[in-house]
Amino acid sequence: MAPDRSSPGTFSTADLVEMHRQMLVIRGFETRVSALYRAGEVPGFVHLSIGQEAAAVGACWPLGPADVITSTHRGHGHCLAKGLDPLGMFAELMAREQGTNRGRGGSMHIADPGIGIFGANGIVAAGLPIAVGAATAAQLRADGSVAVAFFGDGAVAAGAFHEAVNLAAVWGLPAIFFCENNGYAEFSPVATQHAASLEQRAAGYGMAFVAVDGNDVVATAAAMHDVVAGIRAGDGPTLVEAITYRWHGHYEGDPERYRSPDELDTWKAQDPLLVHEQRLLAAGVGEDAIRALAASVMEELDEAVDAARRLDPPSPDALANFVVRPRPVFAEPPPPAADAPIFRTMDAVHNALEAELESDDRVFLAGIDVGAGGNVFALTRGLHERFGQRVRDTPISETAIMGVGVGAAMAGLHPVVELMYLDFVGVCFDQLLNQAAKMPFMTGGAAQMALTVRTQFGAGRSSGSQHSQSLEALLAHIPGLTVVMPSTPADTYGLLRAAIQDPNPVVFIENRLLYGMKGPQPAADHVVPLGKATIVRPGTDVTVVSISRMVHDVAAAAEHLSAEGISVEVIDLRTVAPLDMACILDSVERTGRLLIAHEAVVPFGIGAEIAATVAREAFWHLDAPIERIGAAPTPAPYAPSLERAWLPDRDRITDAIRRLAAV
């Protein structure tokens, strides 16, 4: 008889046997991984869940293929309970090309989005916001699926926990936050980590709370059945706390000086497998049948290990695979017609968002005050009224906002999430650095990540050190991220539409001082290819490469210098990562001189990368040293007098070009 996963709190004998089989698989998998690690066959870090099998199996028991889980660095059990193949997992841990993630993820990053496993995660609490994103996708699709975020008791202290749980409560998402409380946050006892219980925290979020014996698979499965059924019926999110215990240390090789042998023995006496064996015997399953089941599972796992050993590691030639997905092919569109109506950059942002929302129901917007408030700069005004919950306000929770984008993108949507100021990237950097940028690579190309992050910056109006920074180099340094910085209304429209349609994570950086800039409006189907620079002004004596608002200062300087007989070629990068080096090199080969001008501070800016590449690839074409101009290496000042001294202007750009042309 096949197990019935939809049954309410009682379970058939077939159910009980299947639960035991799954726990045996997890226990057998983990004990073999421990031995493989000691033998040097598994590289890297390994965190095992021996002793916690009942929590994993019980939590996943009522879940179907469309339901999503996010996991932790101790995630093997969750993945196996959700249905992942042990052979692929062994191969992944042994760094084989045929592993679950093609040898790119390893123990802490196992994932299979195709069956709803959105990733084990090496960053504590990072999976919770991603699960919220998956739950958002489920809510928007109204498909009845749920998202379960596994986390340990130590993660409760992380800001990502608070932001994710709070946002889920505010939006009423179909999300379950499942805490495996094994008594320790790495080496620290749980009593030293928290001033309030998880039940008290749940009350603070206005959220239901369920406590369960995490060493009893039936109790856990029954509790989760009720929770999942309630959420599918429209109940809000729920916090579940399963009390359990890990038998091994925090990591393999942990000396475990923080707990006593007697404590471990006490918990081993509550072995989930032994507890469940007694239940099987009481249900009429004979000892011989239980032993035969165990022997069958062990044989299958031994065969999987042997098969994994015979597989090949990834080829070094495949190193660059899965970093960036192939982009849609767009031809460079013609410029707007001479008699085109005039519109502003802020209109371009609004119109591009509206066009994508209208043409693709996978697109939704989320951010602080982007819905009813219409954005702090009025860029999204009217979109919430037209598109409803596809344009939604968030709490001030940048980590949760980015996580919503990551999880929803992995679920197949095309989220556009807003980071109100580029300066705020520091409070949500993990979701960009370690999640959005790396998930496609770490999953061997399995994870979708059509995510657009809209943000803005801009110095020159005394916004001070925390609202003026040009941080594009920080983002461009992260493999996997695309970074776009438009300079005109038409390009803003065309590049934003391209960004939203792109299958890769794109950070779209607008300059707020350009929001009122006017220019000709392009056709509605105007889409500008990402990664392609444009020559704003042709010239023969000096090449000047710039980006965003500074392009206009450079163009003004070039116009002024033309009266002095200096011909300046002005290149607008438009996209910072990837850089269109072909355009730059071709220009330098013709002019022999290069100046890079950007609003960011000069040291370690994008100008350094451009200069290094040109020096290597076009050295013999250079007639003068490469020059850079940008902000002084200090935080952005507040006083107007200091800000003027800090930020380059067209006069300083003009002087720099003049000096370079004279060499």
C-alpha positions, -999 to 999 in steps of 0.1 A, spaced: 0 0 0 14 34 -10 17 60 18 -11 86 19 5 120 25 -29 137 26 -42 118 56 -50 138 87 -32 132 120 -33 94 119 -11 73 95 -14 39 79 12 12 84 25 20 49 30 56 60 49 45 91 71 22 71 79 49 45 87 74 73 112 49 87 127 42 53 133 80 48 149 83 82 171 53 74 182 70 42 191 102 59 210 84 87 228 61 63 236 90 40 251 111 68 271 83 83 287 75 49 294 112 43 312 113 77 334 84 67 340 98 32 350 131 47 375 115 71 389 96 42 394 128 22 368 119 -5 346 148 4 364 182 3 353 214 20 330 218 50 305 192 61 277 197 87 257 165 94 222 161 108 225 127 125 199 127 152 176 152 135 161 128 109 126 128 123 123 166 121 133 166 84 110 137 74 81 149 94 83 185 82 85 174 45 58 147 48 28 168 37 47 187 10 43 181 -27 66 188 -57 52 223 -61 60 233 -26 93 249 -18 118 245 9 149 265 18 175 249 40 206 255 61 243 245 60 230 213 78 206 205 49 212 170 36 183 156 55 159 182 43 169 176 7 166 138 10 132 142 27 120 164 -1 129 138 -27 164 145 -38 184 115 -52 211 102 -29 234 93 -58 233 129 -71 240 142 -36 269 118 -30 283 129 -64 279 165 -55 297 162 -22 324 143 -39 327 172 -64 316 153 -95 302 169 -127 272 145 -125 264 157 -90 231 174 -82 247 208 -89 275 197 -112 301 199 -84 295 237 -81 276 237 -48 289 211 -24 276 201 10 263 236 21 246 246 -12 227 215 -25 196 226 -44 172 213 -70 147 240 -78 129 216 -101 115 197 -71 112 228 -49 145 227 -31 157 263 -33 190 256 -16 208 247 14 227 278 24 261 285 39 248 319 54 229 316 86 192 327 81 198 336 45 172 311 33 143 326 52 140 357 29 143 334 -1 115 313 12 94 345 16 101 352 -21 89 317 -31 58 322 -9 52 355 -26 53 338 -60 28 312 -47 5 339 -34 6 359 -67 -1 327 -87 -27 315 -62 -16 279 -69 -21 266 -33 16 259 -28 35 267 4 71 275 12 90 261 42 121 278 56 142 255 77 165 272 102 183 265 134 178 281 168 209 302 162 194 319 132 167 335 153 193 361 164 199 372 128 182 402 112 172 382 82 150 361 105 131 391 118 127 408 84 115 376 67 90 366 94 77 401 97 72 405 60 55 372 57 31 382 85 24 416 69 16 401 35 -1 370 49 21 347 29 18 309 26 50 304 45 61 281 73 92 289 94 104 256 108 130 259 135 151 228 143 161 237 178 189 213 185 201 232 216 232 249 201 241 278 179 274 264 166 291 260 200 268 282 222 239 268 242 206 282 231 200 296 266 228 321 261 215 333 228 180 346 232 161 367 257 127 355 245 113 322 234 103 315 198 67 313 210 69 348 224 84 360 192 56 345 171 31 363 193 50 395 186 45 390 148 9 381 153 17 347 139 5 312 149 30 290 168 33 252 170 57 233 192 65 197 184 88 169 195 113 169 167 125 134 176 91 119 169 85 117 132 47 110 135 42 139 159 61 162 135 43 149 104 9 153 121 16 188 132 29 198 98 0 182 81 -24 205 100 -2 236 95 1 230 58 -36 223 53 -45 254 72 -21 275 51 -34 260 18 -69 270 31 -59 306 35 -44 308 70 -14 331 75 22 320 80 32 299 110 62 294 132 70 258 141 96 248 167 108 212 167 130 202 197 157 178 185 194 172 189 224 168 166 247 139 176 278 152 157 295 185 163 287 217 145 310 205 117 329 173 111 361 176 131 345 198 158 363 189 191 329 194 209 343 208 241 311 227 248 289 196 258 294 166 279 293 129 269 264 124 294 243 150 276 249 133 243 241 99 257 208 112 272 197 124 237 209 92 220 185 73 242 158 93 223 171 82 189 143 90 164 149 57 146 146 37 178 115 56 189 99 49 156 109 12 155 89 7 187 59 23 169 64 0 139 65 -31 162 33 -19 179 17 -15 145 24 -51 137 56 -47 115 79 -76 124 115 -73 134 126 -92 103 108 -67 81 124 -38 99 159 -54 95 152 -62 59 142 -26 52 174 -13 69 196 -37 49 179 -27 17 185 10 23 221 4 33 227 -16 2 212 11 -20 234 38 -4 265 17 -7 258 12 -44 252 50 -47 286 57 -31 304 33 -54 286 48 -85 295 83 -74 332 74 -70 332 63 -107 320 97 -119 343 124 -133 350 158 -117 341 190 -137 366 199 -164 386 230 -158 375 241 -193 340 244 -178 350 269 -151 330 298 -166 298 278 -171 266 289 -153 279 323 -143 257 342 -167 228 329 -188 226 338 -225 209 371 -229 180 379 -253 194 393 -285 184 429 -291 196 450 -320 206 486 -311 174 505 -317 173 537 -338 173 569 -319 139 586 -312 124 604 -341 133 641 -345 97 651 -339 91 626 -310 74 640 -279 96 651 -250 96 631 -218 116 630 -186 139 603 -171 113 598 -144 87 592 -170 110 567 -187 113 546 -155 75 547 -150 67 538 -186 92 510 -188 78 494 -156 43 499 -169 52 483 -202 67 452 -186 39 448 -161 14 450 -190 33 426 -213 45 399 -188 24 386 -159 56 372 -144 67 408 -135 59 423 -102 73 453 -82 81 454 -45 98 480 -24 94 506 3 65 529 -7 64 518 -43 27 509 -41 2 532 -25 29 558 -21 40 557 -57 77 558 -48 96 586 -29 103 602 -63 68 595 -77 82 570 -102 56 543 -97 26 565 -91 -6 549 -104 9 514 -110 -6 499 -78 -40 512 -87 -37 495 -121 -19 463 -113 -30 456 -77 -9 432 -57 17 430 -85 29 464 -72 33 460 -34 47 480 -5 71 464 19 83 473 54 116 490 57 134 456 54 161 457 27 173 421 33 137 408 31 131 429 -1 161 414 -18 153 380 -6 118 383 -20 134 391 -53 157 361 -51 131 336 -41 105 348 -65 130 347 -94 139 312 -85 102 304 -86 101 316 -122 88 352 -118 106 384 -130 106 405 -99 116 441 -98 126 451 -63 136 486 -53 165 495 -30 156 531 -21 192 544 -21 222 527 -35 240 535 -2 216 511 16 231 481 -3 252 474 28 222 463 49 212 437 23 244 428 6 243 391 14 212 386 -8 230 401 -38 266 389 -31 259 354 -19 224 346 -32 214 363 -64 248 364 -80 258 329 -70 227 307 -70 228 300 -108 264 290 -106 262 270 -73 232 250 -87 250 242 -119 226 264 -139 194 250 -124 184 282 -105 165 309 -124 174 344 -115 156 369 -137 158 396 -109 160 433 -114 171 456 -85 162 492 -92 181 518 -71 194 553 -74 223 575 -63 236 610 -70 259 635 -54 257 673 -57 228 683 -35 243 680 0 228 646 6 258 637 28 279 606 32 251 580 35 230 591 5 254 601 -22 278 572 -29 285 558 -63 291 522 -55 289 506 -89 324 491 -86 315 472 -55 287 455 -74 306 451 -107 333 431 -88 307 403 -81 307 377 -108 271 370 -120 257 405 -114 249 428 -143 252 465 -135 235 492 -156 237 530 -153 218 550 -179 224 586 -188 194 597 -210 157 593 -208 155 571 -239 183 548 -227 167 546 -193 135 533 -209 152 509 -232 178 496 -207 152 491 -180 130 470 -203 160 449 -213 170 445 -176 136 431 -167 135 408 -196 171 395 -189 175 361 -173 203 373 -151 203 394 -119 206 431 -129 212 460 -106 198 491 -124 213 523 -110 196 556 -118 209 590 -110 183 610 -92 197 643 -104 187 631 -139 150 623 -130 139 657 -143 161 656 -174 141 659 -207 147 641 -240 129 627 -270 106 597 -262 114 565 -281 89 541 -296 71 519 -272 91 488 -283 124 505 -277 148 481 -260 185 487 -256 209 457 -254 227 453 -221 265 453 -222 268 477 -252 284 511 -249 275 539 -272 295 567 -288 278 599 -278 302 621 -297 328 610 -322 363 624 -321 399 618 -331 423 632 -304 411 619 -270 388 592 -259 368 599 -227 348 571 -212 321 580 -187 288 568 -172 255 581 -159 252 619 -152 289 626 -158 284 617 -194 267 651 -198 296 670 -182 320 652 -204 299 660 -235 298 697 -225 336 697 -220 341 681 -254 319 708 -270 339 735 -253 372 721 -264 361 717 -300 366 755 -303 402 749 -293 407 724 -320 406 694 -297 384 666 -310 370 644 -281 353 611 -286 328 605 -258 318 570 -248 288 563 -226 293 529 -211 256 525 -202 264 491 -187 292 488 -161 292 450 -159 299 436 -184 321 463 -198 320 469 -235 358 468 -239 356 463 -276 341 498 -281 367 514 -258 397 496 -274 385 505 -309 383 541 -299 417 542 -282 433 527 -312 420 557 -332 427 585 -307 458 572 -288 446 589 -256 422 578 -228 405 596 -199 380 578 -177 356 600 -157 331 588 -131 314 601 -101 327 574 -78 359 579 -58 390 573 -80 408 545 -61 396 510 -71 368 524 -92 357 511 -126 383 534 -142 411 512 -127 397 481 -145 393 500 -178 428 515 -175 444 481 -168 427 464 -197 435 492 -221 472 492 -209 473 455 -216 454 453 -249 462 486 -265 495 496 -251 512 502 -284 484 525 -295 487 549 -266 504 582 -271 500 594 -235 495 579 -200 459 569 -192 442 593 -169 413 590 -145 391 616 -129 365 611 -102 356 620 -66 383 625 -40 390 595 -18 368 607 12 332 601 22 308 624 4 307 657 23 276 676 33 288 712 31 283 726 -4 318 741 -4 333 707 4 310 688 -20 321 711 -48 357 704 -40 350 666 -38 331 660 -69 346 666 -104 327 690 -126 329 699 -163 356 725 -157 379 700 -141 371 675 -169 379 701 -195 412 708 -179 420 671 -177 412 665 -214 433 696 -223 463 683 -204 460 649 -219 457 663 -255 488 683 -250 510 653 -242 
